[in-house]
Amino acid sequence: MTIESASRPLLERNTLRFLCSVLIKGGTRGEICRLLDPGVFQDPLHRVVFEEIRELGSIDSRRLRELLPARVTNRGFPDFDLKSFLAPQEVSEKEIDELFESALQLLDLSHPDEETFHD
């Protein structure tokens, strides 16, 4: 499976939006973060955001959203704005399915020698 380079940043961003969503539980977020290889994030900001989400572990998404901006800023992105990064804030169930699909595609890229996580 190849992913067009133009869609890669969107795929990464959608995965991060999914991981920050209030619609998933902390344990689910932690498990996905454990399975994802940070190396699949080609954008430096996306990689740092992912690493910080993973580092925070299985915490409540509201707490994650409180802590994440300062942590990303401390990693060298002083202009990081979580609200614009996660926009749109409100996500429908249909959209969460699309965001989840992005996460599955990055999981496939994290484990290229294994069976795919989605069909």
Summary of the structure (lengths in Angstrom):
residues: 119
radius of gyration: 13.4
end to end distance: 11.0
largest distance: 39.0
contacts: 314
relative contact order: 0.20
helix: 64%
strand: 0%
